[in-house]
Amino acid sequence: MGWLWAIIVGLVLGLIAKAVVPGKQHSPLWLTTVFGILGALVGNAAARAAGVAETRGIDWTRHAFQLVAALIIVFLGDMTYTALRGDKRRLRERA
């Protein structure tokens, strides 16, 4: 059940991050979900390091850490994906 929640949270975080990052992102939905899962993991680690991993009620601070991490990862990941995809297209055009 933990993996299902990780996928759901990753999907939601990835889609929110993709909507907030300016410009068009070219990464597919499955990669956006992976970026969101990574953002959740990095955000949890950052929240734990800041001492706000567990609070009473809804952990808004931890969720903010997760969203910021997802924004950064979606931005950098999409740039990497686009660069790698562009290189493959140029290689195909040369052949």
N, C-alpha and C positions, 0 to 999 in steps of 0.2 A: 504494500500500500504506500510505502514511502516513496517509491519510484514514480508512482502515479501522481502524487502531489508534487514531486520535483518537476515532472513534465508540465503539469498544469501551471505551476508558479512560473516556470521558465518561459512558457508560452505567453503568459500574461505580461511578465516583465519585458520580454523581448519585443512584444507588439507595442507596449507603451513606449519603450525606448526608441523603437523604429519610428513611431509617430512623432516623437519629440525631436529627434536628431534632424537638423535641417538638410534639405536636399533629398534626392531619391536614393534609396538603398536598393542594391541589386541582389542581396543574399536571399536564398530561398527560405521558405517558412521553417523547414526542419533545422536549418542553420541558425535562424533567428531564435528558435527555441533553445538550441544548444547555447547560444550566447546568453540568453536569459537565465538558463540554469547556472552557467558560470558566474553571471552577475549576482545571483542569489548566494552562491557559495562564497564569493569574494566579499560581498556585502556583509554576510554573517560573520566572516572572519574579522572584518574591519570593525563591526559593531562589538564583537567580543573583545577586541584589542582596546577599544574605547571605553569598555565597561558598561555598555548599554545593551548587551545581547538579550537580557531577560528583564522585563519590566512587568508591573502589574497591568492587567488589561491588554489592550492591543499594542503591539510593539511598533509604534509609528516610527520611532527613531531607527530601529533595525530595518524597517521597510524602506526608509529614506536612503540608508546606506546601500541596500540592495538595488534600489532604482538608480542611484548615481553610478554604482559599479556596472550595472547593465547598460547604462547610457554610454559609458566609456568603452565597454567591450563591444557593443553593437557598432559604435563608430569606427573603432580600430579594426574590428573583425570584418566589417563590410569593405573598408579600404583595402585590406589584405585580399579578401575574396575577389574584389574587382580587379586588383592588380594581377593576381594569379590567373584569373579568367581572361583578362586582356592579353597576357603573354601567350596563353594557349591559342587564342584566336590568331595572333600574329604568326605563330609557328605554323598553324594550319594554312594560312594564306600563302606562306612562302613555299610550302610543299606542292 
